[in-house]
């Protein structure tokens, strides 16, 4: 979750409206404005120089993965990787996330990076809808690929390798109002009059978190019923804000007692010394939408072997545990050993729900476009 200076919102950079017709997926901390300006990124050099200098591994990612040195995974990964490997790791954090690389590909310009960290299934679908040529290549030669939880694999082409996962849930404040607020247990419960104006959500056309919540409602209500469900939510005064940060800040300021967020919220709250009563978790219908994040090598990577070494490094048990704690997400492998305090506060749903790449392909744009048309018109 990307929270204030600490978080990831489950999830990550994305594809903007420019490339997805009337809607697109954007990272929760990234802008959704399309930009091809190379000055958005960190200037790097690639490859081994003629003088025999160490190679530079250039890794693209979303901003909050690296911009909070005390809590984001990026600085720790850079320091630890460079301490062991004869290489320099340079992060690229373009404002438009992975969309920056899509636009370069559309213009016939090389990616300028070796690897991207922060992909999900929805982003891959958007990428494949908009590019004829491959942006990423299959991840090959990884010795720890077998450690990844098979249920988290979301790319049938083997490009993206999961490195963490989050579960979408409601976070609610039981001290709200008279101090006895309790979130509903089901999607239908959100429609009851007592919850009028009580929910903060995110726009699924500009937020990865919001899009995951939309997909969960499609799973719960079906393709023929989810628009009617959202119409009812709107009638019950749901507030849909731009991205996760917008909605979570509004929640933190006491503007509403519930927000669509992540089930690891209490990990952050405990570390920050916040009142846990204001960070209660509710899995609607006893389900949480799983949204794993992955890393994938660029098809035109200058250092593909070094990229593979980095991916294997990320899958190590101790690295997986560190990423989970710093990114406030669950590890993707079955071998990570999490600290006791993380395991105490990170909650997994009784049942995980997710859509496969194949289900999203040829459907995702239609679903989000229909939502945008209907929600805006009602």
Secondary structure by P-SEA (a helix, b strand, c coil): ccccccccccccccccccccccbbbbcccccccccccccccccccccccccccbbbbbbbbcccccccccccaaaaaaaaaaacccbbbbbbbccccaaaaaaaaaacccccccccccccaaaaaaaaacccccccccccccccccccccccccccccccccccbbbbbbbbbccccccbbbbbcccccccccccccccccccccccaaaaaaaaaaaaacccccaaaaaaaaaaacccccccaaaaaaaaaaccccccccccaaaaaaaaaccccccccccccccbbbbbbbbbbbbcccccaaaaaaaaaaaacaaaaaaaaaaacccccccccccccccccccccccbbbbbccccccccaaaaaaaaaaaaaac
